[in-house]
Amino acid sequence: MQELEDRLKRNYLVNVIHIDDHIVESNKRYNTGFAEWYEYYYLQWNIELIKKDILKKLHCNKTEILLPFYDCTTNLMTNRKMVVATDSILLIEGIFLQRHEWRKFYDYTLFLQCSRTIREERVLSRDSYMGDLHARMDKYKSRYWQAEAYYMKKENPLQQADKIYHVSE
């Protein structure tokens, strides 16, 4: 993603939204009584708020929007203004972006496809806040990869994407 952003910035104005900056407070997405994968897929973000207050407004060429940012140190949301030039390119990066609630707001979608082996290596080398290697792997198996499998089946992003880029490193 960074490489794409850097290339585009050589010739264009570019704004980036990282979907993980806009997750909700932890009490809304953990220990809710739902399965962990469900919490991650359906409760990690306020799907309707992102649709209505971010994507729809940007799609209608609003040049100023308020974005809800999550602060992991305080577990609170704060709103920050984002100014988007009408002649800029807006990149939105993150997981589950082609969910049906959001898909119609994109002009172009690029799906980054990465093997499970590479993803496992990345998980084990980061996310130490989750615990040791075993704890990290368990969390990914119970929460993240089950949600990902659900998304792939439900939304079929490979079929919906305009372009698929195969990540090999």
C-alpha positions in Angstrom: 0.0 0.0 0.0 2.8 2.4 0.9 4.4 1.8 -2.5 1.2 2.6 -4.3 0.7 5.7 -2.2 4.3 6.9 -2.9 4.0 6.4 -6.6 0.7 8.2 -6.8 2.0 11.1 -4.8 4.7 11.8 -7.4 1.9 13.2 -9.7 -1.3 13.6 -7.7 -2.7 14.8 -4.5 -3.4 11.7 -2.4 -5.4 11.2 0.8 -5.4 7.9 2.6 -7.9 6.5 5.0 -6.7 3.4 7.0 -9.9 1.6 8.1 -8.2 0.3 11.2 -7.9 3.9 12.5 -11.7 3.9 12.8 -12.5 0.8 14.8 -14.9 1.2 17.8 -14.1 1.1 21.5 -13.1 -2.3 22.8 -16.2 -2.9 24.8 -18.3 -2.8 21.6 -16.2 -5.4 19.8 -14.9 -7.8 22.5 -16.8 -10.1 24.9 -20.1 -9.2 23.5 -21.6 -12.7 23.7 -21.1 -13.3 20.0 -18.4 -15.5 18.5 -15.0 -13.8 18.1 -15.1 -13.9 14.3 -18.6 -12.3 14.3 -17.3 -9.5 16.6 -14.4 -8.9 14.3 -16.5 -8.9 11.1 -19.6 -7.1 12.3 -18.7 -5.1 15.4 -15.0 -4.0 14.9 -16.3 -0.9 12.9 -19.5 1.0 13.0 -20.4 -0.1 9.5 -23.4 2.3 9.1 -21.5 5.3 10.5 -18.6 4.7 8.0 -21.1 4.3 5.2 -23.1 7.4 6.0 -20.6 9.8 7.5 -17.5 8.9 5.6 -18.0 7.0 2.3 -21.3 8.6 1.3 -20.1 12.1 2.0 -16.9 11.5 0.1 -18.8 10.0 -2.8 -20.9 13.1 -2.9 -17.7 15.2 -3.2 -17.8 16.7 0.3 -14.4 18.3 0.8 -14.5 18.3 4.6 -15.6 15.4 6.8 -15.2 14.4 10.4 -13.6 11.1 10.9 -13.9 9.1 14.1 -10.4 8.0 15.2 -9.8 5.3 17.7 -7.1 5.9 20.3 -5.8 2.5 21.6 -4.1 4.1 24.6 -7.3 5.6 26.0 -9.8 3.3 24.3 -11.8 6.4 23.1 -13.0 7.8 19.9 -12.2 11.4 18.8 -13.3 13.2 15.7 -10.8 14.8 13.4 -11.5 16.9 10.4 -10.2 15.7 7.0 -10.0 18.0 4.1 -10.1 16.3 0.7 -9.4 18.2 -2.5 -11.9 17.4 -5.2 -9.1 16.7 -7.6 -7.3 14.3 -5.3 -7.1 10.5 -5.2 -8.5 8.9 -2.1 -7.0 5.6 -1.1 -8.9 3.5 1.5 -7.0 0.6 2.8 -7.9 -2.2 5.1 -9.7 -5.4 5.5 -13.3 -6.2 4.5 -13.6 -3.1 2.4 -15.6 -4.7 -0.3 -18.5 -5.6 2.0 -21.8 -4.9 0.3 -22.6 -2.0 2.5 -19.6 0.0 1.2 -18.8 -1.4 -2.2 -20.9 1.0 -4.3 -18.9 4.0 -3.0 -15.7 3.0 -4.7 -14.6 4.0 -8.1 -11.9 1.2 -8.3 -11.0 -1.7 -6.1 -7.6 -3.3 -5.8 -7.5 -6.6 -3.8 -4.2 -7.5 -2.3 -4.0 -11.3 -2.2 -1.4 -12.8 0.2 -0.8 -16.4 1.0 -1.7 -17.8 4.4 1.9 -18.7 4.9 3.0 -15.1 4.5 0.2 -13.8 6.6 1.1 -16.3 9.4 4.7 -15.1 9.3 3.6 -11.5 9.6 1.3 -12.2 12.5 4.0 -14.1 14.4 6.5 -11.3 13.9 4.2 -8.5 15.1 1.1 -8.1 17.4 3.1 -9.0 20.5 0.5 -7.2 22.6 -1.6 -10.4 22.1 0.9 -12.5 24.0 3.4 -15.2 23.0 3.5 -16.9 19.6 0.9 -19.5 20.6 -1.5 -16.9 21.9 -1.2 -14.8 18.7 -1.8 -17.8 16.5 -4.8 -18.8 18.6 -6.3 -15.3 18.4 -5.9 -15.3 14.6 -7.4 -18.7 14.2 -10.5 -17.9 16.4 -11.1 -14.3 15.4 -9.4 -13.0 12.3 -9.1 -15.9 9.9 -12.7 -17.2 10.6 -14.0 -13.7 9.8 -11.8 -13.5 6.7 -13.2 -16.9 5.5 -16.7 -15.6 6.1 -16.0 -12.4 4.2 -14.4 -14.3 1.2 -17.5 -16.5 0.9 -20.1 -13.8 1.6 -18.8 -11.0 -0.4 -16.5 -12.7 -3.0 -14.0 -9.8 -3.2 -11.8 -11.6 -5.7 -14.7 -11.6 -8.2 -15.7 -8.1 -7.3 -12.3 -6.4 -7.5 -11.2 -4.4 -10.5 -7.7 -5.7 -10.0 -6.0 -8.4 -7.9 -2.4 -7.9 -6.9 -0.6 -11.0 -5.6 1.7 -10.2 -2.7 4.8 -12.4 -2.7 7.1 -11.1 -0.1 
